[in-house]
């Protein structure tokens, strides 16, 4: 997305007159001036752990986010065929005895393996396309001959 560079991004929390934003917060999906950032991310709170980013008008997560737990997806469970973050994949699958046999892998490894498998399948389909088209043409010819 493009924005007008000359238009400053303003702090979303200042009382008028608003100051120019100097920081953004992906978790809060907001842009802040220095003072408002300190005010809304006080030391010793959970929000103090939020990583400041450059101010922006659109906030996107760094990676794929788990909609249920609002955390970044880090693992893939081969057994359940589901993506998950630390909360879903690591704690439940390893803590509960019923899930100890699940095969958990980092999402990047799973992506690469699935991509390779898909690439091979696609190559096979494309290489078979001519054969299938020839067989279809032969069958259509047989149908015409049978109708006559």
Beta strands, then each sheet from edge to edge (+ up, - down):
strand 1: 23-25
strand 2: 30-32
strand 3: 52-53
strand 4: 65-66
strand 5: 71-72
strand 6: 75-77
strand 7: 82-84
strand 8: 104-106
sheet 1: 2+ 1- 3+
sheet 2: 4+ 5-
sheet 3: 7+ 6- 8+
end
